[in-house]
């Protein structure tokens, strides 16, 4: 497993473990098995509609095939860079600059699957000879796939791991941008590490001003900023 260094827009260097080609292949096989299983179910459905005319069957076939066609794109959008296979293997798509991948990034990766997957598995061979284990779609979208296993540190990204039952506190954090969240997290991490309480106070005051927060419910600045980052992830992941 090779190391992937991401240089953010704030010139913060972050080290990740890039997902290996073998892990990505296994995730692909899991996803492919799910799609094949769905198609097998469809075969029984079409038997039930065998009395329909040819054009009606073609239309029905096209409609019911959409989940297979858009499986990867849809799940990566919904699960923030993961399909079921990626979740099982604990890997995720991220931007090289440390930001959460956007709709456009996922679309580019999905489009280039035509070359990566269907042209003799070209993408797999490209990953084998690429330091960042990127396939062609990753190169085009400026993304990479990282490992989320315990030895991987993602503390410097705006991505937060939230519990399924997480309840947000400050809905006005949606006034912040991705760049705001990035600066907040970078500053917060550095100030917390060096116990720079003056910076933490200034950061809290700036967040309160920009987000229009009327009442701070946490007893200290560290807890408050930590909640702000989690709330921002909660709302941006569920919008």
ABEGO torsion letter per residue (X at the ends): XBBBBBBBAAGBBBBBBBBBAAAAAAAAAAAAAAAAAAAAAAAAAAAAAAABBAAAAAAAAAAAAAAAAAAAAAAAAAAGGBBAAAAAAGBBBBBAAGBBBBAAAAAAAAAAAAAAAABGGAAAAAAAABAAGBBAAAAAAGBBBBBABAABBAAABABBBBBAABBBABAAAAABBAAAAAAAAAAAAAAAAAGBAAAAAAAAAAAAAAAGBABBABABAAAAAAAAAAAAAAAAAAX
